[in-house]
Amino acid sequence: MVGERVVDALVIGGGPAGSTTAYEVAMGGFKVLMIEKRSEIGIPVRCGEGISKEILSILNLKKDPSWICSEMDGARLISPCGKVMVIGPEIAGPETGFVIRREIFDRMLAERAAAAGADLWVNAEATSFDRVEGGAVVNCIHDGKEVAIKAKVVVAADGFESQVARWGGLNTVLAERDIDTCIQYEMMGVDVDEKYVEFYMGKRYAPGGYIWSFPKGENISNVGIGMNATAIKRGGDPKRYLDDFIRNNDRFSKGIITEINAGAVSVGLPIEKTVADRMLVVGDAARMIDPLTGGGVFTACISGQEAGRTIVKALEEGDTSAEGLSGYERAWRDQVENQLVRNYLAKEKLLDLDDEVLDKVIEGLSEYDLKEVSTQELLKGIVKKHPELMNDLTGLI
Ligand SMILES: Cc1cc2nc3c(=O)[nH]c(=O)nc-3n(C[C@H](O)[C@H](O)[C@H](O)COP(=O)(O)OP(=O)(O)OC[C@H]3O[C@@H](n4cnc5c(N)ncnc54)[C@H](O)[C@@H]3O)c2cc1C
């Protein structure tokens, strides 16, 4: 027999986007259920675990050592020939603030939602979505049993492999150029500066992507690679490039791998519409990842927060049609869209940039204090030194 459940809002996916949505809806006093297909929230981890320090003020969280491993002073960009550019976190982007324990962070967000009154089912996978009078019905397999969940609004928080938004009629198709394949090792016994994340740029290290080192503590770091799908010539290329890098770098070659994780991230623009009748799409499911860095936890949380707040308002007004939910589209775009678009354009430029050009750009940029100069001044200064870079620089900076 098919079980039944009726709620105000159903959140599908228990990642950061889902948990922040569920938290806001519960805080608004409405009945919300979050379902997660895995048997445990946050595991397995598929993440470099870098996140902006702003996450504390955005979500009103305390600085908690149980999920914050280390705090960065900035980032180092390393060019193909080894030129180093040091940048502060305000410019380095959202992945350079803290390096966290993602499994504990995700669990903390889910527990925060549950403590606010949200119901949570693990081992519960959504299998279909249908609109009905006044809401939608989602079928789900929970602990091996079929359950039909009726909700006034459904949130697609089901991550990179999202199907829910598509079931709801929204276009989430990704071009090959907009997908990066990643593999990462957590390594101990490596020689890293605990205060700086590092990005190794250029085709030499990672065609169509970069290698990162995100330090989690003394001599421990997440060392990973992201490669654009169009740059992968043979299966296993990302692992080969990462292994080569580690083997040839004295600071990492003596390290021991304690964990391997792999996955894909979208590096395109967010989907065109994130709202439909009875449905909102949040986080990776809406392709809200920063296309330049592959970081998506911060934007997942922002979108979840805005989705939750919009749902509360829509439920109070009794209108969960696309029109009633439309405030969400504006709210998340106002906060993060500009940066995502800017970084998308920069990523497009970087994909085709030759290593020699990248060397000159990083060398040129490293001569400036990026906090002090405007983009125009930067462009002028570098082009004066390297006039041949004019075309490559326009659009990149
Ligand atoms: C190798 C790698 C490194 C990364 N490094 C970073 C980094 O350093 N910093 C950063 O900010 N971001 C990083 N990211 C991206 C980051 O992990 C994502 O942006 C983030 O997890 C998005 O959160 P989310 O809640 O939208 O999706 P997810 O965290 O993916 O959560 C979606 C959840 O939905 C569940 N689900 C899916 N389908 C269903 C269903 N039908 N029914 C029920 N549940 C379902 C999944 O099991 C999953 O738990 C990295 C990604 C990869 C792959």
PDBQT file of the ligand as one rigid body, heavy atoms in Angstrom, charges set to zero:
ROOT
HETATM    1  C1  LIG A 401      35.209  17.590  -6.375  1.00  0.00    +0.000 C 
HETATM    2  C2  LIG A 401      34.370  18.789  -6.022  1.00  0.00    +0.000 A 
HETATM    3  C3  LIG A 401      34.951  19.829  -5.303  1.00  0.00    +0.000 A 
HETATM    4  C4  LIG A 401      34.189  20.941  -4.923  1.00  0.00    +0.000 A 
HETATM    5  N1  LIG A 401      34.769  21.902  -4.161  1.00  0.00    +0.000 NA
HETATM    6  C5  LIG A 401      34.035  22.951  -3.714  1.00  0.00    +0.000 A 
HETATM    7  C6  LIG A 401      34.603  23.927  -2.842  1.00  0.00    +0.000 A 
HETATM    8  O1  LIG A 401      35.763  23.846  -2.445  1.00  0.00    +0.000 OA
HETATM    9  N2  LIG A 401      33.813  24.950  -2.423  1.00  0.00    +0.000 N 
HETATM   10  C7  LIG A 401      32.507  25.065  -2.809  1.00  0.00    +0.000 A 
HETATM   11  O2  LIG A 401      31.844  26.040  -2.415  1.00  0.00    +0.000 OA
HETATM   12  N3  LIG A 401      31.945  24.139  -3.624  1.00  0.00    +0.000 NA
HETATM   13  C8  LIG A 401      32.662  23.081  -4.078  1.00  0.00    +0.000 A 
HETATM   14  N4  LIG A 401      32.076  22.141  -4.875  1.00  0.00    +0.000 N 
HETATM   15  C9  LIG A 401      30.654  22.305  -5.255  1.00  0.00    +0.000 C 
HETATM   16  C10 LIG A 401      29.736  21.999  -4.062  1.00  0.00    +0.000 C 
HETATM   17  O3  LIG A 401      29.987  20.706  -3.582  1.00  0.00    +0.000 OA
HETATM   18  C11 LIG A 401      28.275  22.162  -4.491  1.00  0.00    +0.000 C 
HETATM   19  O4  LIG A 401      28.127  23.420  -5.113  1.00  0.00    +0.000 OA
HETATM   20  C12 LIG A 401      27.306  22.075  -3.297  1.00  0.00    +0.000 C 
HETATM   21  O5  LIG A 401      27.315  20.789  -2.729  1.00  0.00    +0.000 OA
HETATM   22  C13 LIG A 401      25.892  22.434  -3.742  1.00  0.00    +0.000 C 
HETATM   23  O6  LIG A 401      24.954  22.197  -2.716  1.00  0.00    +0.000 OA
HETATM   24  P1  LIG A 401      23.491  21.692  -3.073  1.00  0.00    +0.000 P 
HETATM   25  O7  LIG A 401      22.771  21.601  -1.793  1.00  0.00    +0.000 OA
HETATM   26  O8  LIG A 401      22.931  22.496  -4.169  1.00  0.00    +0.000 OA
HETATM   27  O9  LIG A 401      23.702  20.233  -3.702  1.00  0.00    +0.000 OA
HETATM   28  P2  LIG A 401      24.294  18.908  -3.038  1.00  0.00    +0.000 P 
HETATM   29  O10 LIG A 401      25.216  19.222  -1.943  1.00  0.00    +0.000 OA
HETATM   30  O11 LIG A 401      24.791  18.085  -4.161  1.00  0.00    +0.000 OA
HETATM   31  O12 LIG A 401      23.003  18.211  -2.398  1.00  0.00    +0.000 OA
HETATM   32  C14 LIG A 401      22.023  17.601  -3.196  1.00  0.00    +0.000 C 
HETATM   33  C15 LIG A 401      21.455  16.434  -2.417  1.00  0.00    +0.000 C 
HETATM   34  O13 LIG A 401      20.287  15.945  -3.084  1.00  0.00    +0.000 OA
HETATM   35  C16 LIG A 401      20.244  14.549  -2.912  1.00  0.00    +0.000 C 
HETATM   36  N5  LIG A 401      19.361  14.020  -3.953  1.00  0.00    +0.000 N 
HETATM   37  C17 LIG A 401      19.582  13.980  -5.303  1.00  0.00    +0.000 A 
HETATM   38  N6  LIG A 401      18.519  13.437  -5.936  1.00  0.00    +0.000 NA
HETATM   39  C18 LIG A 401      17.591  13.147  -4.981  1.00  0.00    +0.000 A 
HETATM   40  C19 LIG A 401      16.283  12.582  -5.026  1.00  0.00    +0.000 A 
HETATM   41  N7  LIG A 401      15.704  12.200  -6.197  1.00  0.00    +0.000 N 
HETATM   42  N8  LIG A 401      15.612  12.394  -3.867  1.00  0.00    +0.000 NA
HETATM   43  C20 LIG A 401      16.191  12.756  -2.682  1.00  0.00    +0.000 A 
HETATM   44  N9  LIG A 401      17.436  13.302  -2.571  1.00  0.00    +0.000 NA
HETATM   45  C21 LIG A 401      18.122  13.506  -3.720  1.00  0.00    +0.000 A 
HETATM   46  C22 LIG A 401      21.703  14.120  -3.068  1.00  0.00    +0.000 C 
HETATM   47  O14 LIG A 401      21.940  12.858  -2.501  1.00  0.00    +0.000 OA
HETATM   48  C23 LIG A 401      22.419  15.258  -2.331  1.00  0.00    +0.000 C 
HETATM   49  O15 LIG A 401      22.651  14.959  -0.977  1.00  0.00    +0.000 OA
HETATM   50  C24 LIG A 401      32.818  21.022  -5.293  1.00  0.00    +0.000 A 
HETATM   51  C25 LIG A 401      32.231  19.985  -6.033  1.00  0.00    +0.000 A 
HETATM   52  C26 LIG A 401      32.991  18.886  -6.404  1.00  0.00    +0.000 A 
HETATM   53  C27 LIG A 401      32.322  17.775  -7.183  1.00  0.00    +0.000 C 
ENDROOT
TORSDOF 0
